[in-house]
Structures are given as C-alpha cells and as structure tokens.
Amino acid sequence: MSQTTTRSRTVELPARIHRRVEARLPRSEFGSTDEYVTFVLEEVLSRVEDATEEENFQSIDRTEVEDRLRSLGYVSD
C-alpha cells in the first residue's frame, strides 16, 4: 500500500478494536494495524464522500459516518 504523505497523526482505538484488527492481519495483505486501519478509514470516507456527491449534499452527515463505523465495529454504542 502506497502512502501519499509521510505526515501522520495519532488516533486512539479501543483495545477491543485493536485486537480485532491484529487478528485479521495474518489473513490480509497489510503489514501493520496502522496500514489496515488507514485502508478501512479511506474506504469508509470514500464511500461517504461518493454518496454525498451523488446526492449533492453540502456536508457529510455525521450520523451516517457513525452508523457505518459502528456497523464495521469501529465505534461502540
């Protein structure tokens, strides 16, 4: 996976999410949890951005993003 920029930020994840990602790494093409999480977030954001462009929204619907992240197991209730 190529990285378009070397700048990064630290994001805290719940330990349970980190464990789930680590458990998936051996069955993926990713070499680290950072790569995996970056890919997942890029995919989710891309889908949300595509949906908002198609529907001609002016802003991203926070509820939609939270629901999607929750359905993927990245956000708990």
C-alpha positions in Angstrom: 0.0 0.0 0.0 1.5 3.3 -1.0 1.3 6.3 1.3 0.8 9.6 -0.4 2.2 11.6 2.5 4.5 11.0 5.3 2.7 13.2 7.8 0.6 11.3 10.3 -1.5 11.8 13.4 -2.1 9.5 16.4 -5.6 8.2 16.8 -6.6 6.2 19.9 -8.6 3.0 19.3 -10.4 0.9 21.9 -8.3 -2.2 22.8 -11.0 -4.5 21.5 -10.8 -2.9 18.0 -7.1 -3.1 18.0 -7.3 -6.9 18.9 -9.8 -7.5 16.1 -7.5 -5.8 13.6 -4.5 -7.7 14.8 -6.4 -11.0 14.5 -7.2 -10.1 10.8 -3.6 -9.2 9.8 -2.4 -12.7 9.1 -5.3 -13.1 6.6 -4.7 -9.8 4.9 -2.1 -8.0 2.7 -1.4 -5.5 5.4 1.8 -5.4 7.4 0.6 -3.5 10.4 -2.6 -2.4 12.2 -1.8 1.2 11.1 -1.9 0.1 7.4 -5.1 -1.8 8.0 -6.9 0.9 9.8 -5.8 3.6 7.3 -7.2 1.4 4.5 -10.5 0.9 6.2 -10.9 4.6 7.1 -10.0 5.6 3.5 -12.6 3.2 2.2 -15.4 4.4 4.5 -14.6 8.0 3.8 -14.5 7.4 0.1 -17.9 5.8 0.2 -19.4 8.6 2.3 -17.9 11.2 0.0 -19.2 9.4 -3.1 -22.7 9.2 -1.6 -22.7 12.8 -0.6 -21.5 13.9 -4.1 -24.2 11.8 -5.7 -26.9 13.2 -3.5 -25.5 16.7 -3.8 -25.1 17.3 -0.1 -23.2 20.3 1.2 -21.8 18.5 4.2 -21.1 15.0 5.5 -23.8 13.5 7.6 -22.2 12.7 11.0 -24.9 10.1 11.8 -24.2 8.2 8.6 -20.5 8.1 9.2 -21.0 7.0 12.8 -23.5 4.3 11.7 -21.1 3.0 9.1 -18.2 2.9 11.6 -20.4 1.2 14.1 -21.5 -1.4 11.6 -17.8 -2.1 10.9 -17.1 -2.5 14.6 -15.0 0.6 15.0 -17.5 2.5 17.2 -19.5 1.1 20.1 -22.8 2.4 21.4 
